[in-house]
Amino acid sequence: MPGGGCGDFNKQYEKNSKFQFVRRFRVSVVSKLSQIHSKSHVAGRQRRLLTRRAAEMGNENSWNDYGRRISKVIFAFVEYVFQVLFGLVYGGGAKQSMPPIEDLLLLESASTIALKIRTQKITSEQVLDSFIERIKQVNPVLNCVVADRFDEARKEAQEADQLIQAQRIPQETLANEKPFLGVPFTTKDCIPVKGLIHSSGLFSRRHNRAEADAAAISLLRKAGAIPIGLTNVSELCMWWESANNIHGRTNNPYDTTRIVGGSSGGEGCAQAAAASAFGIGSDIGGSIRMPAFFNGIFGHMPTPLTVPLTGQYPAPISEEQTKFLRIGPMCRRAEDLLPLLKVISGNSPKLRLDEPVQIKNIKIFYQETDGGSKLVSTVSPDIRELFGKISSHFERAHAIRATKVSLKRFIKSGPMWFANMKAPSGPTFGDQLANLKGRINPWWELFKWMFGKSNHSFIALATCLVEKGGCSYGDEKYQYLVKERDALRLEVLDLLGDDGVFLYPTHPTSAPYHHQPLVRPFNFSYTGIINVLKFPATHIPMGLDRHGLPIGVQVISRECNDRLCLAVARELEKAFGGWVPPGGIA
């Protein structure tokens, strides 16, 4: 009966609309209360999980930061030990003296020389003789010029003089159409000049001769300039000391026990030593700006795709690398940068190089270090002091208050450069070392190197062995570092706007001893990061440090704002003097 009574009651309950309403209401309330409780429980659990994860991340970041600091201390100790050892090896009379500059013509800018040739105050042949004599003076000490075309250049200089003396073309027309008529220049041995060696420092290319000029060289010839020689590079242009098994090693004109940088190191050295009126270099990780820094001259890396790369060897192997690699001018005087860039870019409309720049309208930002990357040298006090001097100058002279910033992602500069240089296909470095005719066996070559029998440098073989290290194209780490690069690029773009420039160290220390970059391989990251960010940049010399070696800074702008960089270079040259002649003036 109890069972049956309960069943009857339920039947009645189901049929009764009032009880139906009550039941639905009760179920609804209970359900809502249950959901609230459940959500509250889940939310509480999520809060606890998030709190725990935040704590774990905090601990992880703390440990990472702690580990980075420990690594930095260890790296600094190792650096110090090797600094002492290299000092002992290269100290005690190893340094050779530089011949002083006797011919005052060598102190002139290329633009001034061109003007004097056009106005017949001097002849192109006289200028050529001055630079040939200077090369003969300094090259036995420095080994910067590795091939010449003096005889051909003399004929071209005579033709330039005859054109001017005939007066068939007005001076103004010559100035516009041939702004560097009769001016001699040099370029690095990876940018071809017809008839000269085109080896890029690779032993198997030692007999290779260029069949045509590079596009940039053709544009300079059209502007009247005369190529007179090639300068030294690192093997395949992939290291920041200029030495190879064809031409040997180039020495720094301020201290011959020190490096000249790479891969345009021979060019940087030639310019510092006043061995030509101006030079042309290329840059995929700092190869214009580091040699400019170590040799105390100006060097500009232009906006991507504004100066043609045709002829450069090795050629970029991906679309991205084509934007990272740039060809640009290297010179002793800031006033030459803009007219040279106009010539080799074909006066690209994108660059708006004819637009005047008012310094007072430029916004100045700066950062003194990369934030403390653990395998990169600490920025020297002499270089850090430059930012204060520059800030004081702009405030005093132009009422511009420079803004100090701290972009944290610069600490990942090295890994970002290596990741972004990865390509989905194309020849490996081992293929390149074989001159694209097969692939070398790096282990066998390294064994031969130990006995002085390899045709490759140690650093080239080491690069070949480690090129597959780190991330691979497209993997998770690669994607992360590309995203970090893109995020840093947006940060810098947001900072600069269309009227800002960013001052940053070109390198953390002045020129190290020969071979010392092997202990500091990642110091190039200060320049390399700017390549993969795809910005233009100019190195500006700022005198000598306490060791008598050149130091300076790089100035960076957004794409197509190169003229801002060049204007700042001219301003700082006026304020601080720029290039300091090594060996002095007789």
C-alpha positions in Angstrom: 0.0 0.0 0.0 2.6 2.6 0.8 4.1 1.9 -2.6 0.9 2.1 -4.4 -0.2 5.3 -2.5 3.0 7.0 -3.5 2.5 6.0 -7.1 -1.1 7.4 -7.0 0.1 10.6 -5.5 2.7 11.0 -8.2 0.2 10.4 -10.9 -2.0 13.1 -9.4 0.9 15.4 -9.0 1.9 15.0 -12.6 -1.6 15.8 -13.8 -2.0 18.8 -11.6 -0.9 22.0 -13.3 -0.3 23.8 -10.0 2.1 21.0 -8.9 3.6 21.1 -12.4 4.5 24.8 -11.9 5.9 24.2 -8.4 8.0 21.3 -9.6 9.4 23.3 -12.5 10.1 26.2 -10.2 11.8 23.9 -7.7 13.9 22.3 -10.4 14.8 25.6 -11.9 15.9 27.0 -8.5 17.9 23.9 -7.6 19.5 23.9 -11.1 20.4 27.6 -10.8 21.8 27.1 -7.3 23.8 24.1 -8.6 25.1 26.1 -11.6 26.1 29.0 -9.4 27.8 26.6 -7.0 29.5 24.8 -9.8 30.7 28.1 -11.5 31.8 29.4 -8.2 33.7 26.2 -7.5 35.3 26.2 -11.0 36.1 29.9 -10.8 37.7 29.3 -7.4 39.6 26.4 -8.8 40.7 28.5 -11.8 41.8 31.3 -9.5 43.8 28.9 -7.4 45.3 27.4 -10.6 46.1 30.8 -12.0 47.6 32.0 -8.7 49.7 28.8 -8.5 50.8 29.2 -12.2 51.6 32.8 -11.7 53.7 31.8 -8.7 55.3 29.1 -10.7 56.0 31.5 -13.6 57.4 34.0 -11.1 59.6 31.4 -9.7 60.5 30.3 -13.2 61.3 33.8 -14.3 63.3 34.4 -11.1 65.3 31.2 -11.7 65.8 32.2 -15.4 66.9 35.7 -14.4 69.1 34.2 -11.7 70.6 31.8 -14.2 71.1 34.5 -16.7 73.0 36.6 -14.2 75.2 33.7 -13.2 75.9 33.0 -16.8 76.7 36.6 -17.4 79.2 36.6 -14.5 80.8 33.4 -15.8 81.0 34.8 -19.3 82.5 38.1 -18.0 85.2 36.1 -16.0 86.1 34.1 -19.1 86.2 37.3 -21.2 88.6 38.8 -18.6 90.9 35.8 -18.6 91.1 35.8 -22.4 91.6 39.6 -22.5 94.6 39.2 -20.3 96.0 36.3 -22.4 95.4 38.1 -25.7 97.1 41.2 -24.2 100.1 39.1 -23.3 100.3 37.6 -26.8 99.9 40.9 -28.7 101.6 43.2 -26.2 105.3 44.1 -26.1 106.0 45.6 -29.4 103.7 43.7 -31.7 101.9 46.9 -32.8 103.2 48.6 -36.0 103.0 52.3 -36.5 100.9 53.9 -39.2 102.5 56.3 -41.7 101.0 59.8 -41.1 99.0 61.6 -43.8 101.3 64.0 -45.7 99.1 64.8 -48.7 96.3 67.1 -47.4 94.1 66.2 -50.4 93.5 62.8 -48.6 91.7 64.7 -45.9 89.0 66.1 -48.2 85.6 64.6 -48.6 84.7 62.8 -51.9 82.2 65.6 -52.6 84.8 68.3 -52.2 87.3 66.4 -54.4 84.6 66.0 -57.1 83.9 69.8 -57.0 87.6 70.6 -57.3 88.0 68.3 -60.2 84.9 69.8 -62.0 86.2 73.3 -61.5 89.7 72.3 -62.7 91.4 73.2 -59.4 92.9 69.7 -59.5 92.8 66.9 -62.0 91.4 63.5 -61.6 94.8 62.0 -62.5 96.4 64.0 -59.7 93.8 62.7 -57.2 94.4 59.2 -58.5 98.1 59.4 -58.0 97.6 60.7 -54.4 95.5 57.7 -53.5 97.7 55.2 -55.3 100.7 56.5 -53.3 98.7 56.3 -50.1 97.8 52.6 -50.8 101.5 51.8 -51.4 102.3 53.5 -48.1 99.8 51.8 -45.9 99.1 48.4 -47.5 102.3 46.7 -46.3 101.2 47.5 -42.8 97.4 47.0 -43.0 96.8 44.6 -45.9 93.5 46.2 -46.8 93.6 46.4 -50.6 93.8 43.0 -52.2 93.5 43.8 -55.9 94.0 46.9 -58.0 93.3 48.3 -61.4 95.6 51.3 -61.3 96.5 51.3 -65.0 92.9 51.1 -66.2 91.9 53.7 -63.6 94.6 56.1 -64.9 93.2 55.9 -68.4 89.7 56.6 -67.0 91.0 59.6 -65.0 92.6 61.0 -68.1 89.3 60.7 -70.0 87.5 62.5 -67.1 90.0 65.3 -67.3 89.7 65.6 -71.0 85.9 65.8 -70.7 86.1 68.6 -68.2 88.8 70.5 -70.1 86.8 70.3 -73.3 84.0 72.3 -71.6 81.4 70.9 -73.9 79.2 70.0 -70.8 78.4 72.8 -68.3 79.6 72.4 -64.8 76.1 72.4 -63.4 75.1 69.5 -65.8 78.2 67.6 -64.8 77.3 68.1 -61.1 73.8 66.7 -61.6 74.6 63.9 -64.0 78.2 62.9 -62.9 78.5 64.1 -59.3 81.6 62.0 -58.7 83.3 62.5 -62.0 87.0 61.5 -61.7 86.8 60.4 -58.0 88.6 57.1 -57.2 86.9 54.6 -54.9 87.3 51.0 -53.6 84.8 48.2 -52.8 85.0 44.8 -51.0 85.9 41.6 -52.7 82.3 40.2 -52.9 81.0 43.1 -55.0 82.2 42.5 -58.5 84.2 45.0 -60.5 84.7 43.8 -64.1 88.1 42.2 -64.7 89.1 42.0 -61.0 89.1 38.9 -58.7 85.6 38.1 -57.4 86.4 35.6 -54.6 84.5 36.6 -51.5 87.5 35.2 -49.7 86.8 31.6 -50.8 90.0 29.8 -51.8 88.4 27.9 -54.6 87.3 31.2 -56.2 90.8 32.7 -56.1 91.1 32.6 -59.9 87.5 33.8 -60.5 87.3 37.1 -62.4 84.2 39.3 -62.6 82.7 39.4 -66.1 80.6 42.5 -65.3 80.2 45.2 -62.7 77.7 44.8 -59.8 74.7 47.0 -60.3 75.8 49.5 -57.6 79.3 49.8 -59.3 77.7 50.4 -62.6 75.6 53.3 -61.1 78.8 54.8 -59.6 80.6 54.5 -62.9 77.7 56.3 -64.6 78.1 59.0 -62.0 81.7 59.4 -63.1 83.5 57.6 -60.2 86.5 55.4 -60.9 87.0 52.0 -59.2 90.7 51.5 -58.3 90.7 48.4 -56.2 89.1 45.7 -54.0 89.4 45.3 -50.2 89.6 42.3 -48.0 86.7 40.3 -46.5 86.1 37.4 -44.2 85.6 34.0 -45.9 82.2 34.1 -47.7 81.5 37.3 -45.7 80.2 35.4 -42.7 82.4 36.5 -39.8 83.3 39.8 -38.2 87.1 39.6 -38.6 88.4 40.1 -42.2 90.8 37.2 -42.8 90.9 34.4 -45.4 93.2 31.9 -47.0 93.6 33.9 -50.2 94.5 37.4 -49.0 95.4 36.9 -45.3 94.4 39.1 -42.5 93.8 42.9 -42.4 95.1 45.0 -39.5 93.4 47.9 -37.7 95.1 51.3 -38.6 94.8 52.5 -35.0 96.4 49.4 -33.5 97.6 46.7 -35.8 97.1 44.0 -33.1 93.3 44.7 -33.4 90.7 43.6 -35.8 89.1 45.7 -38.5 85.7 44.0 -38.3 83.9 42.1 -41.1 82.9 41.4 -43.6 83.6 44.9 -45.1 86.7 45.1 -42.8 89.2 45.8 -45.5 87.0 48.6 -46.8 86.6 50.1 -43.3 90.3 50.0 -42.9 91.0 51.5 -46.3 88.7 54.4 -45.6 90.2 55.0 -42.1 93.7 55.0 -43.6 92.6 57.4 -46.4 93.4 54.9 -49.1 90.5 55.9 -51.4 88.0 58.7 -51.6 85.1 56.5 -50.5 84.0 52.9 -50.4 81.1 50.5 -50.9 80.3 47.7 -48.5 77.5 45.2 -47.9 75.7 44.3 -44.7 73.6 41.3 -43.6 74.5 41.3 -39.9 76.5 44.4 -39.3 79.1 44.1 -42.1 79.1 47.8 -42.9 78.5 49.2 -39.5 80.9 47.0 -37.4 83.9 47.8 -39.7 82.8 51.5 -39.7 82.8 51.3 -35.9 86.2 49.6 -35.5 87.8 51.9 -38.0 86.2 55.2 -36.9 84.4 56.1 -40.1 80.8 56.5 -41.3 78.8 53.6 -42.8 75.2 53.5 -43.9 73.0 50.5 -44.3 70.0 51.6 -46.5 66.3 50.7 -46.4 65.8 47.2 -47.9 65.4 46.9 -51.7 66.4 50.5 -52.4 70.0 49.7 -53.6 70.3 46.8 -56.1 72.1 43.7 -54.8 72.9 42.3 -58.3 76.4 40.8 -58.4 76.9 40.4 -54.6 78.3 36.9 -53.8 77.2 35.0 -51.9 73.7 36.0 -52.9 70.8 35.8 -50.4 69.0 32.5 -50.5 65.5 33.6 -49.4 63.1 36.5 -49.8 63.7 37.4 -46.2 67.4 37.4 -46.6 67.1 39.7 -49.6 65.6 42.3 -47.3 68.2 41.7 -44.6 71.2 42.2 -47.0 72.0 45.8 -48.1 74.7 47.5 -50.1 75.7 51.0 -48.8 78.4 53.7 -48.7 81.4 53.8 -46.3 83.4 57.1 -46.0 85.3 59.4 -43.8 83.0 62.4 -44.1 79.3 62.5 -43.3 78.6 64.9 -46.1 79.3 62.1 -48.6 76.7 59.7 -47.4 73.6 61.3 -48.9 75.0 62.0 -52.4 76.5 58.5 -52.6 73.2 57.0 -51.5 71.4 59.0 -54.1 73.7 57.5 -56.8 73.6 53.8 -55.8 69.8 53.9 -55.1 69.1 55.7 -58.4 67.8 58.5 -56.2 64.9 56.2 -55.2 61.7 58.3 -54.8 60.8 56.2 -51.7 63.8 57.6 -49.8 62.9 61.3 -50.5 66.5 62.2 -50.3 66.0 65.7 -51.8 63.7 66.7 -48.9 65.5 68.9 -46.4 65.7 67.8 -42.8 65.3 70.1 -39.9 67.2 68.7 -36.9 65.0 70.6 -34.5 62.0 68.6 -35.7 63.5 65.1 -35.0 62.6 63.2 -32.0 65.6 61.4 -30.3 65.3 58.1 -28.5 68.2 56.0 -27.1 69.0 52.8 -25.3 72.5 52.2 -23.9 72.5 48.3 -23.8 70.6 45.3 -25.0 69.4 44.6 -21.5 72.2 42.2 -20.5 72.2 39.2 -22.9 74.3 36.5 -21.1 76.7 35.7 -24.0 77.3 39.3 -25.1 79.9 41.6 -23.7 78.9 44.4 -21.4 78.8 47.8 -23.1 82.0 49.6 -22.2 81.8 52.8 -20.0 83.3 54.9 -22.8 80.5 53.9 -25.2 77.8 54.3 -22.6 79.1 57.9 -21.9 78.5 58.8 -25.5 74.7 58.7 -25.0 74.9 61.3 -22.3 77.1 63.5 -24.4 74.8 63.2 -27.4 71.7 64.0 -25.3 73.4 67.1 -23.8 74.3 68.3 -27.2 70.8 68.0 -28.7 69.3 69.7 -25.7 71.8 72.5 -25.6 72.0 73.1 -29.4 68.4 72.3 -30.5 66.3 72.2 -27.3 65.6 68.5 -28.0 65.2 66.4 -25.0 66.4 62.9 -25.9 64.3 60.1 -24.3 65.9 57.1 -22.8 63.9 53.9 -23.4 64.2 50.2 -22.4 63.0 47.8 -25.1 63.3 44.5 -23.3 63.2 42.3 -26.4 66.7 43.5 -27.5 68.0 41.0 -25.0 67.0 38.2 -27.5 68.8 39.9 -30.5 71.2 37.1 -31.2 68.7 34.2 -31.2 66.3 36.4 -33.3 68.9 37.0 -35.9 69.9 33.4 -36.2 66.2 32.3 -36.4 65.2 34.8 -39.0 68.3 33.9 -41.2 66.9 30.4 -41.5 65.6 29.6 -45.0 63.1 26.9 -46.1 65.5 25.7 -48.9 68.6 26.7 -50.7 72.3 25.9 -50.4 73.8 25.3 -46.9 77.0 27.0 -45.7 78.8 23.7 -46.5 77.5 24.0 -50.1 78.7 27.6 -50.3 82.2 26.6 -49.0 82.3 24.2 -51.9 81.5 27.0 -54.2 78.1 25.4 -54.9 79.9 22.3 -56.4 78.9 19.7 -53.9 79.5 20.1 -50.2 82.6 20.0 -48.1 83.2 17.5 -45.3 83.7 19.9 -42.4 85.1 17.3 -40.0 87.7 16.2 -42.5 88.5 19.9 -43.3 88.8 20.6 -39.6 91.2 17.7 -39.2 93.3 19.1 -42.1 93.1 22.6 -40.6 94.8 21.3 -37.4 97.9 20.6 -39.6 97.6 23.7 -41.7 96.4 21.9 -44.7 92.8 23.1 -45.1 91.9 25.8 -47.6 89.2 27.1 -45.2 89.4 29.2 -42.0 88.6 27.8 -38.7 85.6 30.0 -38.2 84.2 29.0 -41.6 84.4 25.4 -40.6 82.9 26.0 -37.2 80.0 27.9 -38.8 79.5 24.9 -41.1 79.4 22.5 -38.2 76.9 24.6 -36.1 74.6 25.9 -38.9 72.0 23.3 -38.2 72.0 24.1 -34.5 69.4 26.1 -32.6 66.0 26.2 -34.2 65.0 24.8 -37.6 62.9 26.7 -40.2 59.2 26.5 -39.2 59.6 24.7 -35.9 58.1 26.0 -32.6 61.2 27.9 -31.5 61.6 29.5 -35.0 58.0 30.7 -34.9 58.4 32.1 -31.4 61.5 34.0 -32.3 60.0 35.4 -35.6 57.0 36.6 -33.6 59.3 38.2 -31.0 61.1 39.9 -33.9 57.8 41.2 -35.3 56.7 42.4 -31.8 60.0 44.3 -31.4 59.7 45.8 -34.8 56.2 47.1 -33.9 57.5 48.5 -30.7 60.3 50.4 -32.5 57.9 51.6 -35.2 55.4 52.8 -32.6 58.3 54.6 -30.8 59.7 56.3 -33.8 56.6 57.4 -35.8 57.6 59.3 -38.9 60.0 61.8 -37.3 62.0 59.8 -34.8 65.4 58.2 -34.7 66.8 55.6 -32.2 70.4 55.7 -31.0 71.9 52.3 -30.0 75.4 50.9 -29.5 76.9 49.7 -32.8 79.1 47.3 -30.7 79.6 46.8 -27.0 83.4 47.2 -27.0 86.1 48.9 -29.2 88.1 46.7 -31.6 89.2 43.5 -29.9 92.5 41.7 -30.6 92.9 39.4 -33.6 91.1 36.1 -33.0 89.4 37.5 -29.9 85.9 37.4 -31.6 86.1 33.6 -31.2 85.6 34.3 -27.5 82.8 36.9 -28.1 81.0 35.4 -31.1 77.6 37.0 -30.3 78.7 40.6 -29.9 77.6 41.2 -33.5 74.0 41.0 -32.3 73.9 44.8 -31.7 74.0 45.3 -35.4 72.5 42.0 -36.6 69.1 42.7 -35.0 68.7 45.9 -37.0 69.0 43.9 -40.3 66.2 41.4 -39.4 64.1 44.3 -38.1 64.5 45.7 -41.7 65.4 49.2 -40.6 68.1 51.5 -42.1 71.0 52.5 -39.9 74.1 54.7 -39.9 77.2 54.2 -37.9 78.6 57.5 -36.6 82.2 57.8 -35.3 82.5 59.6 -32.0 86.3 59.9 -31.4 88.6 57.5 -29.6 88.3 55.6 -26.3 90.8 55.4 -23.4 92.7 52.8 -25.4 93.1 55.0 -28.5 90.6 53.0 -30.5 87.5 54.4 -32.3 84.1 54.2 -30.8 80.7 55.5 -31.9 76.9 54.8 -32.1 74.4 53.7 -34.7 71.4 55.8 -35.5 68.3 54.0 -36.7 65.1 55.1 -38.4 62.0 53.5 -39.9 62.1 52.4 -43.5 62.6 55.1 -46.1 63.6 57.7 -43.4 67.3 57.2 -44.2 67.6 61.0 -44.6 67.0 61.4 -40.9 69.9 59.1 -40.0 72.2 61.0 -42.4 71.1 64.3 -41.0 71.9 63.2 -37.5 75.3 61.9 -38.7 76.2 65.3 -40.1 75.0 67.0 -36.9 77.1 64.8 -34.7 80.2 65.1 -36.9 80.0 68.9 -36.5 79.6 68.5 -32.8 82.2 65.9 -32.0 84.6 65.8 -35.0 83.9 62.4 -36.6 86.8 60.6 -38.2 90.2 60.9 -36.4 93.2 60.3 -38.8 95.2 57.3 -37.6 98.9 58.0 -37.4 98.2 61.7 -37.4 98.9 64.4 -40.0 102.5 65.2 -40.9 
